[in-house]
Amino acid sequence: MTGTSDPEEVFRQTGWPGLRARLFHFYFVLRRPMTLGVRGLVYDRASNAVFLIRHTYVPGWQLPGGGVEIGETLEEALARELAEEGNIVLTAPPVLKSMHFNRRSSKRDHVGLYLIEAFSQTAPKRPDHEIAEAGFFPIDRLPEGTTPATLRRIGEIFGSERISAYW
């Protein structure tokens, strides 16, 4: 080992030390995989409404989002998911409001919640193989079937609820 704390330098090693470092990293990824996701709370201040989606494969209305792919930043994943699930384009950087441990998904799943107030929607989202319905809903009139986690996140951002460490 080189004695550096730079993880990238470990992969620049050659010979046995470099191979050993790569094998250890591969073992660690297989043994202790972590998943990371993003959700966007898209808020239209003018109508006091939030954007929600309903998937075709899980029940309930929820915030748009999904998994961070290999090589993506959190913001890149968020932008991709918003475009795919709502035809929504960010027009300014989103604000990371909180990070949550999603123990219902796995023992190592974490979700970053972003508040988006600067955006445009290129067209209303039409149903497809993944999204059954999507739209903006006034905060005081959310659709029946809004998931408990979605209600908690909205309450944490716009109400007086304390931000939970858990999704």
VODOKOL-432323 format. One record per residue: x, y negated, z negated of N, C-alpha, C in turn; residue in one letter. Coordinates in nm, 3 decimals, decimal comma, padded with zeros to 5 digits. Layout:
<nodes>
NODE    n_east   n_north      n_up   ca_east   ca_north     ca_up    c_east   c_north      c_up   type
NODE         X         Y         Z         X          Y         Z         X         Y         Z      A
...
</nodes>
This chain:
<nodes>
NODE    n_east   n_north      n_up   ca_east   ca_north     ca_up    c_east   c_north      c_up   type
NODE    00,085    00,117    00,000    00,000     00,000    00,000    00,089   -00,124    00,000      M
NODE    00,036   -00,232    00,050    00,116    -00,354    00,062    00,107   -00,443   -00,060      T
NODE    00,013   -00,418   -00,149   -00,001    -00,501   -00,266   -00,087   -00,624   -00,241      G
NODE   -00,146   -00,634   -00,123   -00,230    -00,749   -00,091   -00,374   -00,722   -00,131      T
NODE   -00,448   -00,828   -00,153   -00,590    -00,812   -00,182   -00,674   -00,833   -00,056      S
NODE   -00,608   -00,859    00,057   -00,679    -00,879    00,184   -00,717   -00,742    00,242      D
NODE   -00,849   -00,708    00,245   -00,889    -00,577    00,294   -00,855   -00,556    00,440      P
NODE   -00,849   -00,662    00,519   -00,815    -00,648    00,661   -00,670   -00,601    00,678      E
NODE   -00,582   -00,644    00,588   -00,443    -00,605    00,600   -00,424   -00,456    00,579      E
NODE   -00,510   -00,393    00,500   -00,503    -00,250    00,477   -00,514   -00,176    00,610      V
NODE   -00,597   -00,225    00,701   -00,619    -00,157    00,828   -00,512   -00,189    00,931      F
NODE   -00,422   -00,280    00,898   -00,311    -00,309    00,988   -00,189   -00,223    00,956      R
NODE   -00,197   -00,144    00,852   -00,085    -00,059    00,816   -00,071    00,052    00,920      Q
NODE    00,048    00,104    00,933    00,073     00,215    01,025    00,121    00,336    00,948      T
NODE    00,133    00,448    01,018    00,182     00,569    00,956    00,086    00,624    00,852      G
NODE    00,142    00,704    00,761    00,060     00,768    00,657   -00,015    00,668    00,570      W
NODE    00,048    00,558    00,523   -00,028     00,463    00,440   -00,151    00,406    00,512      P
NODE   -00,136    00,375    00,639   -00,249     00,323    00,715   -00,358    00,427    00,735      G
NODE   -00,317    00,549    00,768   -00,414     00,657    00,786   -00,485    00,687    00,655      L
NODE   -00,408    00,691    00,547   -00,467     00,717    00,416   -00,570    00,609    00,380      R
NODE   -00,538    00,483    00,407   -00,630     00,373    00,378   -00,757    00,386    00,462      A
NODE   -00,742    00,421    00,590   -00,860     00,436    00,676   -00,945    00,555    00,631      R
NODE   -00,884    00,665    00,592   -00,959     00,781    00,544   -01,032    00,749    00,414      L
NODE   -00,965    00,677    00,324   -01,029     00,639    00,199   -01,150    00,550    00,227      F
NODE   -01,135    00,454    00,316   -01,245     00,365    00,350   -01,361    00,444    00,411      H
NODE   -01,332    00,536    00,501   -01,435     00,619    00,563   -01,508    00,702    00,458      F
NODE   -01,432    00,763    00,365   -01,492     00,841    00,257   -01,583    00,753    00,172      Y
NODE   -01,536    00,632    00,139   -01,614     00,541    00,056   -01,746    00,505    00,124      F
NODE   -01,741    00,477    00,254   -01,862     00,441    00,328   -01,961    00,558    00,328      V
NODE   -01,912    00,680    00,347   -02,001     00,796    00,346   -02,054    00,826    00,207      L
NODE   -01,971    00,809    00,108   -02,007     00,845   -00,028   -02,096    00,741   -00,095      R
NODE   -02,073    00,616   -00,064   -02,145     00,509   -00,131   -02,196    00,407   -00,030      R
NODE   -02,279    00,449    00,065   -02,328     00,352    00,165   -02,421    00,250    00,101      P
NODE   -02,410    00,129    00,148   -02,497     00,022    00,100   -02,573   -00,033    00,220      M
NODE   -02,700   -00,060    00,202   -02,775    -00,124    00,308   -02,804   -00,267    00,269      T
NODE   -02,810   -00,351    00,368   -02,832    -00,492    00,346   -02,939   -00,539    00,442      L
NODE   -03,033   -00,613    00,390   -03,141    -00,664    00,474   -03,165   -00,811    00,449      G
NODE   -03,247   -00,870    00,536   -03,285    -01,009    00,523   -03,436   -01,021    00,542      V
NODE   -03,493   -01,119    00,475   -03,633    -01,155    00,494   -03,639   -01,306    00,506      R
NODE   -03,731   -01,354    00,587   -03,746    -01,497    00,605   -03,882   -01,545    00,559      G
NODE   -03,881   -01,645    00,473   -04,005    -01,709    00,432   -04,017   -01,834    00,520      L
NODE   -04,088   -01,818    00,632   -04,105    -01,925    00,730   -04,222   -02,010    00,682      V
NODE   -04,191   -02,137    00,653   -04,289    -02,225    00,591   -04,319   -02,345    00,681      Y
NODE   -04,446   -02,362    00,714   -04,492    -02,477    00,790   -04,549   -02,577    00,691      D
NODE   -04,468   -02,678    00,662   -04,504    -02,778    00,561   -04,634   -02,852    00,598      R
NODE   -04,653   -02,880    00,727   -04,771    -02,957    00,770   -04,902   -02,887    00,735      A
NODE   -04,904   -02,755    00,747   -05,027    -02,680    00,718   -05,019   -02,604    00,586      S
NODE   -04,907   -02,618    00,513   -04,885    -02,546    00,388   -04,909   -02,395    00,408      N
NODE   -04,851   -02,343    00,517   -04,873    -02,204    00,554   -04,741   -02,130    00,570      A
NODE   -04,746   -01,999    00,548   -04,630    -01,912    00,566   -04,660   -01,811    00,676      V
NODE   -04,553   -01,766    00,743   -04,566    -01,669    00,850   -04,553   -01,528    00,793      F
NODE   -04,651   -01,443    00,821   -04,651    -01,305    00,774   -04,672   -01,211    00,891      L
NODE   -04,624   -01,089    00,873   -04,642    -00,984    00,975   -04,703   -00,861    00,911      I
NODE   -04,765   -00,781    00,995   -04,814    -00,649    00,952   -04,756   -00,549    01,050      R
NODE   -04,675   -00,457    00,998   -04,613    -00,354    01,082   -04,714   -00,247    01,123      H
NODE   -04,679   -00,173    01,226   -04,762    -00,061    01,271   -04,737    00,064    01,187      T
NODE   -04,625    00,068    01,114   -04,583     00,192    01,047   -04,581    00,186    00,895      Y
NODE   -04,607    00,070    00,835   -04,621     00,059    00,689   -04,737   -00,034    00,659      V
NODE   -04,807   -00,012    00,548   -04,923    -00,096    00,517   -04,882   -00,232    00,461      P
NODE   -04,970   -00,327    00,476   -04,957    -00,456    00,410   -04,895   -00,566    00,494      G
NODE   -04,930   -00,687    00,456   -04,872    -00,807    00,516   -04,745   -00,841    00,442      W
NODE   -04,641   -00,878    00,516   -04,513    -00,907    00,453   -04,435   -01,012    00,530      Q
NODE   -04,326   -01,055    00,470   -04,238    -01,151    00,534   -04,160   -01,082    00,646      L
NODE   -04,133   -01,152    00,756   -04,053    -01,091    00,862   -03,909   -01,069    00,818      P
NODE   -03,848   -00,968    00,874   -03,708    -00,940    00,843   -03,673   -00,797    00,874      G
NODE   -03,552   -00,761    00,836   -03,505    -00,625    00,862   -03,360   -00,610    00,824      G
NODE   -03,300   -00,504    00,874   -03,163    -00,471    00,838   -03,059   -00,552    00,911      G
NODE   -02,947   -00,572    00,842   -02,831    -00,638    00,901   -02,753   -00,530    00,975      V
NODE   -02,731   -00,551    01,104   -02,660    -00,453    01,186   -02,509   -00,471    01,171      E
NODE   -02,436   -00,369    01,210   -02,289    -00,375    01,206   -02,242   -00,493    01,290      I
NODE   -02,155   -00,574    01,232   -02,099    -00,688    01,302   -02,183   -00,815    01,295      G
NODE   -02,299   -00,810    01,231   -02,385    -00,927    01,218   -02,365   -00,996    01,084      E
NODE   -02,383   -01,126    01,084   -02,392    -01,199    00,957   -02,538   -01,192    00,913      T
NODE   -02,562   -01,231    00,788   -02,700    -01,237    00,739   -02,784   -01,331    00,825      L
NODE   -02,730   -01,447    00,857   -02,805    -01,544    00,937   -02,830   -01,495    01,079      E
NODE   -02,734   -01,425    01,138   -02,755    -01,369    01,272   -02,866   -01,264    01,269      E
NODE   -02,866   -01,179    01,168   -02,971    -01,078    01,155   -03,106   -01,145    01,135      A
NODE   -03,111   -01,248    01,053   -03,235    -01,319    01,029   -03,288   -01,380    01,159      L
NODE   -03,202   -01,446    01,234   -03,243    -01,507    01,361   -03,296   -01,401    01,457      A
NODE   -03,228   -01,288    01,465   -03,272    -01,180    01,554   -03,408   -01,127    01,511      R
NODE   -03,425   -01,100    01,382   -03,551    -01,046    01,332   -03,667   -01,144    01,351      E
NODE   -03,643   -01,272    01,327   -03,749    -01,372    01,345   -03,792   -01,380    01,491      L
NODE   -03,695   -01,371    01,581   -03,727    -01,374    01,725   -03,806   -01,249    01,764      A
NODE   -03,762   -01,132    01,717   -03,828    -01,006    01,753   -03,968   -00,996    01,692      E
NODE   -03,984   -01,037    01,568   -04,109    -01,014    01,497   -04,207   -01,131    01,502      E
NODE   -04,160   -01,249    01,548   -04,251    -01,362    01,546   -04,232   -01,466    01,655      G
NODE   -04,139   -01,441    01,749   -04,107    -01,542    01,851   -04,066   -01,674    01,785      N
NODE   -03,999   -01,664    01,672   -03,959    -01,781    01,596   -03,809   -01,805    01,615      I
NODE   -03,776   -01,930    01,643   -03,638    -01,972    01,666   -03,599   -02,072    01,558      V
NODE   -03,485   -02,049    01,495   -03,434    -02,142    01,395   -03,386   -02,269    01,465      L
NODE   -03,422   -02,386    01,409   -03,375    -02,512    01,466   -03,279   -02,584    01,370      T
NODE   -03,256   -02,526    01,255   -03,158    -02,573    01,158   -03,121   -02,453    01,072      A
NODE   -03,009   -02,460    01,003   -02,971    -02,345    00,920   -03,077   -02,315    00,814      P
NODE   -03,106   -02,185    00,793   -03,198    -02,147    00,686   -03,128   -02,160    00,551      P
NODE   -03,206   -02,160    00,445   -03,151    -02,174    00,310   -03,165   -02,040    00,237      V
NODE   -03,051   -01,983    00,196   -03,055    -01,860    00,117   -03,106   -01,895   -00,022      L
NODE   -03,221   -01,839   -00,059   -03,283    -01,870   -00,187   -03,252   -01,768   -00,295      K
NODE   -03,239   -01,641   -00,256   -03,217    -01,539   -00,358   -03,171   -01,408   -00,294      S
NODE   -03,110   -01,324   -00,378   -03,071    -01,188   -00,339   -03,143   -01,093   -00,434      M
NODE   -03,190   -00,980   -00,378   -03,269    -00,886   -00,457   -03,221   -00,743   -00,435      H
NODE   -03,222   -00,666   -00,540   -03,195    -00,523   -00,533   -03,328   -00,455   -00,501      F
NODE   -03,331   -00,380   -00,392   -03,454    -00,311   -00,349   -03,444   -00,164   -00,385      N
NODE   -03,463   -00,134   -00,511   -03,446     00,003   -00,560   -03,551    00,099   -00,505      R
NODE   -03,660    00,049   -00,449   -03,761     00,138   -00,390   -03,710    00,201   -00,260      R
NODE   -03,619    00,129   -00,191   -03,566     00,181   -00,065   -03,451    00,278   -00,087      S
NODE   -03,357    00,239   -00,172   -03,243     00,327   -00,202   -03,173    00,273   -00,326      S
NODE   -03,073    00,345   -00,369   -02,998     00,303   -00,488   -02,899    00,192   -00,457      K
NODE   -02,885    00,157   -00,326   -02,786     00,055   -00,288   -02,840   -00,039   -00,181      R
NODE   -02,969   -00,068   -00,185   -03,030    -00,156   -00,085   -03,048   -00,296   -00,144      D
NODE   -03,003   -00,396   -00,071   -03,014    -00,535   -00,115   -03,075   -00,618   -00,004      H
NODE   -03,152   -00,719   -00,044   -03,222    -00,805    00,051   -03,196   -00,950    00,017      V
NODE   -03,154   -01,027    00,118   -03,139    -01,171    00,104   -03,265   -01,240    00,152      G
NODE   -03,317   -01,331    00,072   -03,439    -01,405    00,108   -03,400   -01,547    00,147      L
NODE   -03,440   -01,585    00,267   -03,413    -01,719    00,320   -03,542   -01,798    00,331      Y
NODE   -03,533   -01,927    00,304   -03,643    -02,020    00,329   -03,613   -02,090    00,462      L
NODE   -03,711   -02,088    00,551   -03,697    -02,150    00,683   -03,805   -02,257    00,695      I
NODE   -03,762   -02,381    00,707   -03,856    -02,491    00,725   -03,834   -02,562    00,858      E
NODE   -03,724   -02,536    00,924   -03,694    -02,596    01,054   -03,692   -02,484    01,158      A
NODE   -03,797   -02,478    01,240   -03,812    -02,369    01,336   -03,906   -02,413    01,448      F
NODE   -03,908   -02,332    01,551   -04,011    -02,345    01,654   -04,060   -02,205    01,686      S
NODE   -04,181   -02,198    01,733   -04,235    -02,069    01,775   -04,261   -02,080    01,925      Q
NODE   -04,191   -01,998    02,002   -04,199    -02,008    02,148   -04,335   -01,967    02,202      T
NODE   -04,403   -01,878    02,133   -04,537    -01,831    02,171   -04,592   -01,752    02,054      A
NODE   -04,724   -01,746    02,039   -04,778    -01,660    01,933   -04,731   -01,516    01,954      P
NODE   -04,705   -01,446    01,845   -04,660    -01,307    01,854   -04,778   -01,218    01,888      K
NODE   -04,763   -01,144    01,995   -04,865    -01,047    02,036   -04,831   -00,911    01,977      R
NODE   -04,931   -00,829    01,951   -04,903    -00,694    01,899   -04,813   -00,615    01,994      P
NODE   -04,729   -00,531    01,935   -04,644    -00,441    02,012   -04,625   -00,312    01,933      D
NODE   -04,528   -00,230    01,970   -04,507    -00,100    01,904   -04,466   -00,114    01,758      H
NODE   -04,410   -00,229    01,718   -04,365    -00,248    01,580   -04,457   -00,339    01,499      E
NODE   -04,505   -00,446    01,560   -04,583    -00,547    01,489   -04,729   -00,537    01,532      I
NODE   -04,816   -00,503    01,435   -04,960    -00,490    01,464   -05,026   -00,627    01,470      A
NODE   -04,987   -00,715    01,377   -05,043    -00,850    01,370   -04,938   -00,943    01,310      E
NODE   -04,950   -01,071    01,344   -04,860    -01,171    01,288   -04,929   -01,307    01,295      A
NODE   -04,896   -01,393    01,199   -04,952    -01,527    01,204   -04,918   -01,609    01,082      G
NODE   -04,958   -01,736    01,087   -04,939    -01,828    00,975   -05,065   -01,827    00,889      F
NODE   -05,044   -01,825    00,758   -05,154    -01,821    00,662   -05,131   -01,927    00,555      F
NODE   -05,235   -02,005    00,522   -05,220    -02,100    00,412   -05,182   -02,027    00,283      P
NODE   -05,093   -02,088    00,208   -05,045    -02,025    00,085   -05,159   -01,991   -00,010      I
NODE   -05,263   -02,072   -00,013   -05,374    -02,046   -00,104   -05,480   -01,952   -00,044      D
NODE   -05,456   -01,903    00,078   -05,549    -01,809    00,142   -05,472   -01,700    00,218      R
NODE   -05,385   -01,630    00,147   -05,307    -01,522    00,209   -05,400   -01,406    00,241      L
NODE   -05,368   -01,329    00,345   -05,459    -01,220    00,382   -05,465   -01,109    00,278      P
NODE   -05,579   -01,044    00,273   -05,595    -00,929    00,185   -05,493   -00,824    00,229      E
NODE   -05,430   -00,761    00,133   -05,329    -00,661    00,167   -05,188   -00,716    00,173      G
NODE   -05,169   -00,843    00,134   -05,033    -00,897    00,125   -04,959   -00,817    00,019      T
NODE   -04,841   -00,770    00,050   -04,768    -00,682   -00,042   -04,731   -00,754   -00,171      T
NODE   -04,722   -00,679   -00,282   -04,682    -00,740   -00,410   -04,546   -00,811   -00,402      P
NODE   -04,450   -00,753   -00,332   -04,318    -00,816   -00,321   -04,329   -00,949   -00,246      A
NODE   -04,412   -00,955   -00,143   -04,430    -01,080   -00,069   -04,495   -01,186   -00,157      T
NODE   -04,596   -01,146   -00,234   -04,660    -01,239   -00,326   -04,561   -01,291   -00,430      L
NODE   -04,473   -01,203   -00,479   -04,372    -01,245   -00,578   -04,275   -01,345   -00,517      R
NODE   -04,227   -01,318   -00,395   -04,131    -01,409   -00,331   -04,194   -01,546   -00,307      R
NODE   -04,319   -01,550   -00,263   -04,388    -01,678   -00,241   -04,405   -01,751   -00,373      I
NODE   -04,442   -01,677   -00,478   -04,456    -01,737   -00,611   -04,325   -01,790   -00,666      G
NODE   -04,216   -01,722   -00,636   -04,085    -01,767   -00,683   -04,042   -01,896   -00,613      E
NODE   -04,071   -01,907   -00,485   -04,029    -02,024   -00,409   -04,123   -02,143   -00,429      I
NODE   -04,252   -02,119   -00,428   -04,349    -02,229   -00,432   -04,423   -02,243   -00,565      F
NODE   -04,410   -02,145   -00,649   -04,477    -02,151   -00,779   -04,377   -02,168   -00,890      G
NODE   -04,416   -02,125   -01,006   -04,329    -02,140   -01,122   -04,272   -02,006   -01,168      S
NODE   -04,284   -01,904   -01,082   -04,232    -01,772   -01,122   -04,080   -01,772   -01,122      E
NODE   -04,024   -01,705   -01,218   -03,879    -01,687   -01,227   -03,835   -01,592   -01,118      R
NODE   -03,722   -01,620   -01,054   -03,671    -01,534   -00,947   -03,626   -01,401   -01,008      I
NODE   -03,677   -01,292   -00,956   -03,645    -01,158   -01,003   -03,521   -01,106   -00,931      S
NODE   -03,444   -01,027   -00,999   -03,329    -00,961   -00,936   -03,374   -00,845   -00,848      A
NODE   -03,499   -00,803   -00,864   -03,551    -00,687   -00,791   -03,650   -00,730   -00,686      Y
NODE   -03,648   -00,658   -00,572   -03,741    -00,689   -00,464   -03,880   -00,649   -00,507      W
</nodes>
